[in-house]
Amino acid sequence: MPVRKDSDQDGTATYTINNGDLQALERIKEQYGLRDTDDVITFAIGVLSQSNGRAVTVTKDDGSTTRLLPSDELKQDD
């Protein structure tokens, strides 16, 4: 998997990010003018936190919109 939690102890987690997700972090950093990839993760957490579990809507360059939700593969089993 491109993102994997390596440890979770005393309120601190360590993750390994590789493959396309690492490239995406770098690309997003550049696109938004963020200082580093840590800020990309902070930004993403803020966006998802504000969505309160609902879809995030993205407006494309042509004015069309896309609603984003996690894929079923990412969701917990019921």
N, C-alpha and C positions, 0 to 999 in steps of 0.2 A: 504494500500500500504506500502511496506517496506521503501520507501523514500518519505518524505512529507515536502514541504516547509511550515514552520510555520509563518514566517514573512519575510518581505522584506522592509527595511526602510533605507534611507540615505546611500545607497551603501553597506549595510550589510544585509545578509540573514541568517536566522536560519533554520536548517533542523532537522528533526527527522529521524533517520536511525535505523531500527530494523529488526527482523526476519533474514532471510538468508542473506540479504545484510550486516548486521552488522557482521555476522560470516565470510562472504567473505572478508570484509575489514580487519579483523584480520588475516585471512589466507594469504591474499596478502601481508600484512605487513611483516609477517614472511618469505614468499617465496622470497621476494625481499630484505629483510634485512633493511627495512625502519624503521625510528625512531618511528613513530606513525601512526595512521590511517589518520590523517590530511595529511600526506605526500603521502598516497595512493591516496587520492582525487586529490592532486596537480599533482601527476604523471599521473593520468588518464586524467586530463584536458590537460596536456601537450601533451600526445599521441594523443588525439582527435583533439586538435588544429593543430597539425602538419599534420593530415590527410586531413584537409581542406574539410571535408564533404564526402570524399571518404572512401572506405572500408579500414579497418585495417586488415592486413594479419598476422596471427599467425602461426609460424612453430612449429609443434608438435614434441615430442621426436623421432617419427619414420621417421621424415623428411617430412611428408605430411603437406600441408598448408590448413588453413581455413580462408576464408574472413569473416570479421565481420562487420555488419551494424546494426543499430537499427531495432527492430521489428516494424511492422506496427502499433502495439498497442501503441508504444511510439511516433510515428510521429504525427504531427499536422494534423488536417483534412483540406483538400483543400477547 
